[in-house]
Amino acid sequence: MLFTPINLYIALVVCVAIQRLWEMRVSARNEKKLKEELGAIEKFPRHFIFMKLVHALWLVSCVAEAYYRQNPPQWWLIVTGIVFLLIGQILRIVAIKTLDGRWTVKIIVIPDSQPVTGGIYRYIRHPNYLGVIIEILALPIVFGCFMTAIVFSIGNALVLFVRIGAEEKALQSVSEYKESLPDHRFIPRE
């Protein structure tokens, strides 16, 4: 049977994987343009392999745990997972659109540039990372993959702890980053 709950869930995971691959392509295009046209430079590249590893293994783990479980959770948990997955997606898409050609998956800084302070960045410093945090928790929850949700939320938190510190240090080295953006990293306030 083609439209079984597990097949539908795997299709959802594949869609998220395709989206991530597409984003990597957009990021590479933006990175090339930023370096060639604006003299942008990459900072703190060593942690990026861990970020890619966490994201790739997260997707594999979602499928593996779903196969192990075989049965989806109750409908309300599926709906909750999907709603939060959509919230995470919206946060990430808005962040990517706001940064436009400056968005990359690597830490790329443009010397003597000002940070983007409009759009969603007026309210929250790291909307993309907040979206990722929500997605990493929500996608496994859609099929009741609680072990994946917990393990990869912890792994992602460790990676983001390093990533955010490095990114903020890099941005502060070329701009008035801390003075230009809200103090709150993840909780929007006015």
C-alpha positions as CSV (number, residue, x, y, z in Angstrom):
1,M,0.0,0.0,0.0
2,L,1.5,3.3,-1.1
3,F,-0.2,5.8,1.3
4,T,0.6,4.2,4.6
5,P,1.4,6.4,7.6
6,I,5.1,5.4,7.5
7,N,5.4,6.1,3.8
8,L,3.7,9.5,4.2
9,Y,6.1,10.3,7.0
10,I,9.1,9.2,5.0
11,A,7.9,11.4,2.1
12,L,7.8,14.3,4.6
13,V,11.4,13.6,5.7
14,V,12.5,13.4,2.1
15,C,10.9,16.8,1.4
16,V,12.8,18.3,4.3
17,A,16.0,16.7,2.9
18,I,15.4,18.1,-0.5
19,Q,14.8,21.5,0.9
20,R,18.1,21.3,2.8
21,L,19.9,20.3,-0.4
22,W,18.3,23.2,-2.2
23,E,19.3,25.6,0.6
24,M,22.9,24.3,0.3
25,R,22.9,25.2,-3.4
26,V,21.4,28.7,-2.7
27,S,24.0,29.2,0.0
28,A,26.9,28.2,-2.3
29,R,25.7,30.6,-4.9
30,N,25.4,33.4,-2.4
31,E,28.8,32.6,-0.9
32,K,30.5,32.8,-4.3
33,K,28.8,36.1,-5.1
34,L,29.6,37.6,-1.7
35,K,33.3,36.7,-2.0
36,E,33.7,37.8,-5.6
37,E,31.7,41.0,-5.5
38,L,32.1,42.2,-1.9
39,G,35.3,40.7,-0.7
40,A,33.5,38.6,1.9
41,I,35.5,36.1,3.9
42,E,34.6,32.9,5.7
43,K,35.2,32.8,9.5
44,F,35.4,29.8,11.9
45,P,34.8,27.0,9.3
46,R,35.8,24.0,11.5
47,H,32.5,23.6,13.2
48,F,30.5,23.4,10.0
49,I,31.2,19.7,9.4
50,F,29.5,19.0,12.8
51,M,26.5,21.0,11.8
52,K,26.2,19.1,8.5
53,L,26.6,15.8,10.3
54,V,23.9,16.6,12.9
55,H,21.4,17.5,10.2
56,A,22.2,14.5,8.0
57,L,22.0,12.0,10.8
58,W,18.9,13.7,12.2
59,L,17.1,12.9,8.9
60,V,18.4,9.3,8.8
61,S,17.4,8.8,12.4
62,C,13.9,10.1,11.8
63,V,13.4,7.4,9.2
64,A,15.2,4.7,11.2
65,E,13.1,5.3,14.3
66,A,9.9,5.5,12.3
67,Y,10.7,2.1,10.8
68,Y,11.4,0.8,14.3
69,R,8.1,2.2,15.7
70,Q,6.0,1.2,12.6
71,N,2.9,2.9,14.1
72,P,2.2,6.6,14.2
73,P,1.3,8.3,17.4
74,Q,-2.2,9.7,18.2
75,W,-3.6,12.3,15.7
76,W,-3.1,15.2,18.1
77,L,0.6,14.6,18.4
78,I,0.9,14.3,14.6
79,V,-0.9,17.6,14.2
80,T,1.2,19.3,16.9
81,G,4.4,18.1,15.2
82,I,3.2,19.4,11.8
83,V,2.2,22.8,13.2
84,F,5.5,23.3,14.9
85,L,7.4,22.0,11.8
86,L,5.5,24.7,9.8
87,I,6.4,27.4,12.4
88,G,10.0,26.4,12.1
89,Q,9.9,26.4,8.3
90,I,8.2,29.9,8.3
91,L,10.9,31.3,10.7
92,R,13.7,29.9,8.5
93,I,12.1,31.1,5.2
94,V,11.5,34.6,6.5
95,A,15.1,34.8,7.8
96,I,16.5,33.6,4.4
97,K,14.3,36.0,2.5
98,T,15.2,38.9,4.8
99,L,18.9,38.3,4.4
100,D,18.4,37.6,0.7
101,G,21.8,37.3,-1.1
102,R,23.6,37.6,2.2
103,W,22.2,34.3,3.6
104,T,24.6,31.4,3.7
105,V,25.0,28.2,5.8
106,K,28.6,29.2,6.5
107,I,29.8,32.1,8.6
108,I,30.5,34.6,5.8
109,V,31.2,38.2,6.7
110,I,31.4,41.3,4.6
111,P,34.1,43.7,5.8
112,D,32.9,47.1,6.9
113,S,29.2,46.2,6.4
114,Q,26.3,46.8,8.6
115,P,24.2,43.9,9.8
116,V,20.7,43.4,8.5
117,T,18.4,44.9,11.1
118,G,15.1,45.0,9.3
119,G,12.3,42.5,8.9
120,I,12.3,39.7,11.4
121,Y,15.8,40.7,12.6
122,R,14.2,43.8,14.2
123,Y,12.6,41.5,16.8
124,I,14.9,38.5,17.1
125,R,18.6,38.1,16.5
126,H,18.6,34.4,15.3
127,P,15.3,33.5,13.7
128,N,16.9,30.9,11.4
129,Y,18.4,29.1,14.3
130,L,15.2,29.3,16.3
131,G,13.4,27.7,13.2
132,V,16.0,25.0,13.1
133,I,15.6,24.3,16.9
134,I,11.9,23.9,16.4
135,E,12.2,21.8,13.3
136,I,14.7,19.4,14.8
137,L,12.2,18.7,17.6
138,A,9.0,18.8,15.5
139,L,9.8,16.5,12.5
140,P,10.5,13.4,14.7
141,I,7.5,14.2,16.8
142,V,5.2,13.9,13.7
143,F,5.8,10.1,13.9
144,G,6.4,9.8,17.6
145,C,10.2,9.4,17.2
146,F,10.9,10.8,20.7
147,M,14.5,9.4,20.9
148,T,15.4,11.2,17.7
149,A,13.8,14.4,18.9
150,I,15.7,14.3,22.2
151,V,19.1,13.2,21.0
152,F,19.2,15.5,18.0
153,S,17.8,18.5,20.0
154,I,20.7,18.0,22.4
155,G,23.2,17.6,19.5
156,N,21.9,20.6,17.8
157,A,22.0,22.7,21.0
158,L,25.7,21.8,21.3
159,V,26.5,22.8,17.7
160,L,24.5,26.0,18.0
161,F,26.2,26.9,21.2
162,V,29.5,26.9,19.3
163,R,28.0,28.3,16.0
164,I,26.2,31.3,17.5
165,G,29.2,32.4,19.6
166,A,31.5,32.1,16.5
167,E,29.0,33.9,14.3
168,E,28.4,36.8,16.7
169,K,32.2,37.2,17.2
170,A,32.7,37.2,13.4
171,L,29.9,39.7,12.8
172,Q,31.1,42.0,15.6
173,S,34.6,42.0,14.0
174,V,33.3,43.7,10.8
175,S,30.4,45.7,12.1
176,E,28.5,47.2,15.1
177,Y,26.6,43.9,15.3
178,K,25.8,43.8,19.0
179,E,24.7,47.4,19.1
180,S,22.5,47.1,16.0
181,L,20.4,44.0,16.9
182,P,18.2,43.1,19.8
183,D,19.8,41.5,22.9
184,H,17.4,38.6,22.8
185,R,18.5,35.8,20.6
186,F,15.5,33.6,20.4
187,I,12.5,35.2,22.2
188,P,11.0,38.1,20.2
189,R,10.4,41.3,22.2
190,E,9.6,44.9,21.2
